[in-house]
Amino acid sequence: MMPVLDAVFHPLEIRMNDGRPLLLRAFDAEDFSALVEMYKGFQPKRVAQGLPPPDVPRIAQWLDRLQTKSRSLLALDGKRVVGHVILCPISDAAVEYTIFVHQDYRCQGVGLAMTRLALQWVSEMGFAEVFLTTELSNVPALSLYRKVGFQTQNSFGDECEMKISVAGGTQTLPRAA
Ligand SMILES: CC(C)(COP(=O)(O)OP(=O)(O)OC[C@H]1O[C@@H](n2cnc3c(N)ncnc32)[C@H](O)[C@@H]1OP(=O)(O)O)[C@@H](O)C(=O)NCCC(=O)NCCS
């Protein structure tokens, strides 16, 4: 089956560990400036393969390019975008995964919830595998990815490539305790 990139992500509310609600939904073109705003204040810049870019013109250019070749999932606190997952097809079977959670919202279970739901969405789109690259020094990212079930494929220099299979649904993925 060919992947269907326009598979619908049904918006849903999640609760952060402290009980506050966030809305998760697919990115829409109207979200562009709110997303730029998240990255404007995002720290640290350039934490993942040079991303996010360090200034607004380059952030806007990056996000503009992404719109044409990927799908995105947002976490919103009211109108404020606080989390962003990027799903970029790299073949008919595979997607590249990237996630950014604003520093004000980290360690609240947002990354975990977004990653699980994004993997489910990818599976519903008909993709079989999800790849990512992260720096070996990025302990939060590595811990999150391992917890969700990503496994290291290769290490090169200070980076590693990880992969997870989502073929046949995500109900078989390991769940956090
Ligand atoms: C990586 C990132 C997305 C994690 O998001 P988050 O919402 O803070 O993560 P969660 O609160 O859902 O944590 C999920 C799990 O990740 C791990 N984790 C998250 N933050 C961690 C930290 N600071 N130290 C160690 N492990 C951490 C833990 O295993 C955690 O599970 P636990 O809370 O049961 O221990 C976030 O830190 C981030 O946006 N960092 C900057 C951008 C980035 O590096 N993106 C990855 C690109 S490859």
The ligand as a Gaussian input file, in Angstrom:
#p B3LYP/6-31G(d) Opt

LIG

0 1
 C       13.942000      15.862000      23.727000
 C       12.671000      16.581000      24.097000
 C       11.765000      16.614000      22.871000
 C       11.959000      15.806000      25.221000
 O       10.674000      16.380000      25.409000
 P        9.950000      16.431000      26.831000
 O        8.556000      16.841000      26.611000
 O       10.754000      17.219000      27.783000
 O       10.014000      14.882000      27.252000
 P        9.042000      14.136000      28.271000
 O        8.739000      14.987000      29.456000
 O        7.874000      13.581000      27.531000
 O        9.970000      12.947000      28.766000
 C        9.848000      11.652000      28.215000
 C       11.049000      10.825000      28.595000
 O       12.208000      11.370000      27.977000
 C       13.315000      11.312000      28.872000
 N       13.740000      12.668000      29.243000
 C       13.114000      13.832000      28.962000
 N       13.831000      14.870000      29.446000
 C       14.927000      14.341000      30.017000
 C       16.066000      14.886000      30.662000
 N       16.207000      16.229000      30.797000
 N       17.019000      14.048000      31.125000
 C       16.901000      12.709000      30.972000
 N       15.844000      12.120000      30.346000
 C       14.871000      12.929000      29.891000
 C       12.832000      10.518000      30.068000
 O       13.028000       9.144000      29.789000
 C       11.370000      10.850000      30.073000
 O       10.597000       9.889000      30.713000
 P       10.342000      10.008000      32.320000
 O        9.783000      11.390000      32.526000
 O        9.358000       8.920000      32.588000
 O       11.666000       9.823000      32.952000
 C       12.946000      18.030000      24.621000
 O       13.910000      17.958000      25.636000
 C       13.432000      18.993000      23.551000
 O       12.643000      19.569000      22.807000
 N       14.763000      19.201000      23.478000
 C       15.345000      20.153000      22.542000
 C       15.151000      19.726000      21.092000
 C       15.732000      18.365000      20.828000
 O       16.814000      18.031000      21.286000
 N       14.984000      17.567000      20.043000
 C       15.422000      16.246000      19.646000
 C       16.014000      16.362000      18.292000
 S       16.869000      14.867000      17.828000

